[in-house]
Amino acid sequence: VQLQASGGGLVQAGGSLRLSCVVSGINVTWSTIDWFRRAPGEQQRDLVASITSSGTTNYGDSVKGRFSISRDRAKNMVYLQMDSLKPEDTAVYYCHTRFARNDYWGQGTQVTVSS
C-alpha cells in the first residue's frame, strides 16, 4: 500500500488549494482515506478530513465549511479542496489509510498560508 500526496504550496489568506493523494495497493472505494496535518512546532498530526467506503465524510471542527474531501474511483485518488485558507492552516498535510491493522502515510505536502 502506498500513498503519495501533492498539491501543497504558498497561498495568501482567503485563497484556495487542492491537495491530491494517489493511492496504490488498495481500492479507495472500499477504504477509509484520511487527511491529517501537523502544524509547525507540533508533534501530533491532527485529523482534517476523512471519507469512508460508504462515502461518508467527516471534518475537523476547524475546517468545517471550508474544506471538502472527495475521491475519484477511476483514478484511485482522494482530494482535499481547501477554501478560505487561514494562516493557522499552515502545516504539512498527509494522506493516510489503515489496512490489515497497519497505518500507511503519504510523504506529506507543505501548505503555507500567508497573512
Secondary structure in CASP SS format (residue, H / E / C, confidence):
PFRMAT SS
TARGET T0000
AUTHOR 0000-0000-0000
METHOD secondary structure of the structure
MODEL  1
V C 1.00
Q E 1.00
L E 1.00
Q E 1.00
A E 1.00
S E 1.00
G C 1.00
G C 1.00
G E 1.00
L E 1.00
V E 1.00
Q E 1.00
A C 1.00
G C 1.00
G C 1.00
S C 1.00
L E 1.00
R E 1.00
L E 1.00
S E 1.00
C E 1.00
V E 1.00
V E 1.00
S E 1.00
G C 1.00
I C 1.00
N C 1.00
V H 1.00
T H 1.00
W H 1.00
S C 1.00
T C 1.00
I E 1.00
D E 1.00
W E 1.00
F E 1.00
R E 1.00
R E 1.00
A C 1.00
P C 1.00
G C 1.00
E C 1.00
Q C 1.00
Q C 1.00
R C 1.00
D E 1.00
L E 1.00
V E 1.00
A E 1.00
S E 1.00
I E 1.00
T C 1.00
S C 1.00
S C 1.00
G C 1.00
T C 1.00
T E 1.00
N E 1.00
Y E 1.00
G C 1.00
D C 1.00
S C 1.00
V C 1.00
K C 1.00
G C 1.00
R C 1.00
F E 1.00
S E 1.00
I E 1.00
S E 1.00
R E 1.00
D E 1.00
R C 1.00
A C 1.00
K C 1.00
N C 1.00
M E 1.00
V E 1.00
Y E 1.00
L E 1.00
Q E 1.00
M E 1.00
D C 1.00
S C 1.00
L C 1.00
K C 1.00
P H 1.00
E H 1.00
D H 1.00
T C 1.00
A E 1.00
V E 1.00
Y E 1.00
Y E 1.00
C E 1.00
H E 1.00
T E 1.00
R E 1.00
F E 1.00
A C 1.00
R C 1.00
N E 1.00
D E 1.00
Y E 1.00
W E 1.00
G C 1.00
Q C 1.00
G C 1.00
T E 1.00
Q E 1.00
V E 1.00
T E 1.00
V E 1.00
S E 1.00
S C 1.00
END
